[in-house]
Amino acid sequence: MNETTFRIRPYSKRELARLYFPETVHADSAVANLRNQIRRIPDLVRELAEANYRTHDKVFTPKQVGILVRYLGEP
């Protein structure tokens, strides 16, 4: 069995959303799903804001990806 390990690194919002929602047909829908997941967890929203995340950012930094993985698990 060939298992891949998720790496904490910079990810575009689309790339990370597609990893979390691979069954979603359109990338924009995957981004919307990720955005909705984030909004449902106030502590996640707060920590991302503290890590300088802004909703219009196109890329998640490694620190922001680490925060997302802590709350949402690995994609």
Protein Blocks (a to p, Z undefined) as FASTA:
>chain_A
ZZdddddddddfklmmmmmmmmbmblklmmmmmmmmmmmmmklmmmmmmnopafkbcbdc
fklmmmmmmmnopZZ
